[in-house]
Amino acid sequence: MEIKNINEQAETLYSKYRDYMDFYESKAVLGKVKSIGAEEIYAFGKQLENYSQWQSFVESNGGQGDLGVLPNVALDVITASNTNSVIPMFASVQPLEDVQGTIWFKNIVSKTSRGNVTADQTLVSGLEGRKQIPGQFAGEEVVSEAEATGDGSTKAFAYTTKYAPILKRTVTITVDGTNVKGIDDGEGNIVGVGITKGSINYETGAVTIEFNEAPADDAVIAQGYATDFEGMQEIPTINTDYTSKMVKAKSFSIRSEIGLTELAA
C-alpha cells in the first residue's frame, strides 16, 4: 500500500471499529511512549478486519456454530493483545494486502551539515540500523574546532568560526603543546594567558587573535564555543524518508495430536 493512502485507510478502519479503537488508544502500552499514529491504527484495524473476513468465510462454508464461542470474544482478544503488546515500541506492524507485498522502512536523514554530519546523510536506516553517530550536531557546544595552524613566526591570526552567532562568555582558544588559553569577556574581547589581544564578533563568528609568542610550526590553534540557536537562521534539521522492499509471506503448518495410553498394571 502507498504511504499516502494509510491515513485514509486508518480513518475508515477507525470508524468501522470505533469502540475497539477508543479502548486501544486509551490503554495501549505504546501510548505511554508516543502518540498513536495512523500507522498503528491501520495495522490494528487490519487485524480486526482480517478476522471479520475469516469469520465470514467460515460462515459461508458452514455455520457460526462451527466457531463455538470464538466470535463472541475474538475481537476483544485481538484488542487486548495489541493493547498490551510492547512490540510496536521498537518495530512497526505493516499488514500485507496479499501473499506478496511491499513494506516500508523509515530512515532518519540530516537536512543540514554540522559537526560530523553532512546534509542529506542517512543517520539511521530502517534496513541497516545506525549509520552515523552524530557528533556536535544538535548540541550548542562546539568543542576544539581547529581554526588555524602555527608556522613558528606568525603571532597574529584571523579566521571565522564555522557556526554563528555565538553565545557570549562561551569562547575558549588554545594552542597545542602550550598553556595558552584565551576566553571572551562578554564584550567581544579575547583575554587570557599568552594572549596579547584579540576580538570576536558574536554575530558573524569573525575572530582576530594575537599571541605573546608565535605558535610553533604545525601547532593547531583551536577554539571552543557555544552557538546561539535562538539567533540562528537555520538550526540543525532532520527529516524522514522511506525505503521500500518487496516481501513474500511464507506459510508454516503444524498439528498436535493428544491421546491416552493405557498402561499395564
N, C-alpha and C positions, 0 to 999 in steps of 0.2 A: 504493500500500500504506500502511496506517496505521502510524505510527511504532511504536506499541506492539507490532506484530507482527514488527518487524525482528529483535529478539533471538531470538525463537522460530525464525524462518526461518534466521537465522545459525547457530544450533546444529544445525539439520537439515543444512544445507549443509556445515558443518564435519565432521560425522560422515560424510557421503557422500563427501567428497573429502579425507579426513584427511591423507594423505601430502602432497598439494599444499598444503594449508593449513599444515601444520607447516613446510614449506620457506618459504612466503610469510611467515609470522610471524617466522621466524628470520633471514631475509635481506632483507626489504623495506626499501627506502630510507626509506620513510615511518616505519618503526620507529625510525629514528635521531633523529627529532624529536618523536614522540609514540607512545603505545601504540596498537596495532592494536585498534580497537573493533569492535563488532557491525556498524556501518555498512560498514566496509571489508571485513569478512568476507562480509557479504551481497552486496556489489557484486561481489567477486571470485568468489564461489561461483556467482552467477547467470551470469557469463560462461562458467564451466566447464559449467554445466548447459545453457546455450543451445547450446553447441557439441554436447554429447551429444545433445540433442534433434534438432539439424540432421543429425547423423550417422545417427540412427535413421531420419529421414525419407528420406535418400538411399538407405539400405539397403533401405527398403521399396519404393522405386521403381527399384531396380536391384540393385546389389550393392556390398559394401565394396570390391571391386576397383576400382570406378569412382573411388574416392578415392585410389588409389595408396598412398603411404607416409604420407599425412596423418594417419590415425587413430593411427599409432604415435607421432607427435610433437606433435600438436595441443595436447593439454592441457599438455604441457611448455612449448610455445611461449607459450601463454596465461599460464602461471605465471611464466615468465621475464620476459615483457613487463610484467606487473603488478608483479613484484618490483623491477624496475629503473626503473619509471616515477616521475617526480617530480611528475606531475600531482596525485595525491592530497594533496600537501603544501600546495597552495593552492586546490584545488577538490575537491568531493565527486563521486563517481560514483553515480548513482541509476538502476539498471535499471528499465525500464517493463515491466509485465506485458503490455501491448498497445500498439497503434499510438498510442493516446491514453491519457494517464495523468496522475498528479499528482506533482509534485516539490516538495520542501520546502527552504526557505531558513532557515538558522539566524540568529537575531538575538541580540545581546548587550544585555541590559536591566538598568538600575540598579534595585535594590530599596530603596536608601536615598538620602537627599538629603545632599550635601556638596559644597563648592566651587561649581563652576558646573554641577553635575549635580543633577537632581531625581529623586525616586522615580518609578519606572515609566517613565523616559525611555529611549528606544532609543539606545544608543551606536553600535552597528554593525548595519546592516541587510544581510541576505543579498542582498536585491534592489537596494538603493540605495547600499550601501557605508557609509563612515563618516558618521555623523550628528552626532556631537559629540566634540570632543577634550576629555577630562576634564582639568580644572584643579583642583589641590588636593583631589582626590577620594580617592585611595588612599594618598597620602603623608602622613606625620605632620606635616609642616611646613605651617603656615598663615601666608601672607605678607601683611602690610599689610591686615589686616581693619579696616575703618572702624568705630569704636566710638562716636564722639561728634563733635559739631561745636561749635566755639567761638562765642561771641557778643560777644567783646570785653570782657566784665566778669566772667564766671564763671571762678573758678580751680579749684574742686573738682568732680570728676565721679565718677559711679558707674555701672557697667554690668556686664553678664555676657557673656562670650565665647560665640560660637555653639557651640563644641565643648569638651567637658571629659570627663575630667580632663586636666590639663596637666602636662607634664614640667617638673620643676624646672630652673632656670637656662637656660631657653629663651625667656623673655619679653623682648620689646623694645617700647617705647612711643615714638612720635614725634609731632611736631606739624608740619603743613605750614608751610613757609616759615620755620622756625626751626632752631636747632641743639639743640633739646631732645631728649634721649634718656634714657629710663629703662630699667633692667633689673631683673630679680628677683634676689635674693641667695641663693635656695635655701631661705630660711627664711620665705618669704611676704611679704617686704618689697620694695618697689619703690624703687630709689635711682638717682641719676644726675644728669646736667646739666639744670638747670632744674626739677628735681623737689623740692618741699618735703617731701612724704611720700606714701606710697602702700602699698597692700597687695593681695595676691591670694590667693584661696582656690583651691589647686590642684585640689581635688576638684570644686568647683562652677563654677569659672571666674569667680567674682564678683570685681570689681576696684573699688578706690577709689583715686583719684589726685588730688593737689593740686599745681598748678604754681606756680612762683615768680611768674610773670606770667600774666595771663589770656590764653588763646589768642585770636587775632584773630577777627573776625566771619567765619563760614563756614570757618575753618581746620579741617581734618579731623584728628582725633585717631585715630591708627591703632595697632594692636597686632599684633605677630607672635609666634608661639609654636609649640610642637610638642605635638600631642596624645599622650596616653599610651594607645596602643591596648590595651595589656595590661590597663588598668584600665577600659576602656570596656565598657558592656553590649552595645552594638551597633556593630560595626565596618562600614566600607563594604562593601556586598554587591552582587554582580551575579548575574544569572540568565540563562537562555536560554529563548527561546520560538521558535516556528516559524511561518513564513508559507507557505501553500501556493499553488501556481499550476498550472492545467491547461495541459498542453503536448501537441502532436501531432507525432509524428515525421514527417520528410519524407524521401522516398526520392530518391537520386541514382544515375544509371547512366552508365557509360562503358565503351567497348570499345576495345581496341587491336588493330590488325592488323599483323602482321610478315610481310614478304615479301622476295623477292630480285628485283633488277632487273639485267638483262643489259645491259652497256654495250658498244657497238660499238667495235671496235679502232680 
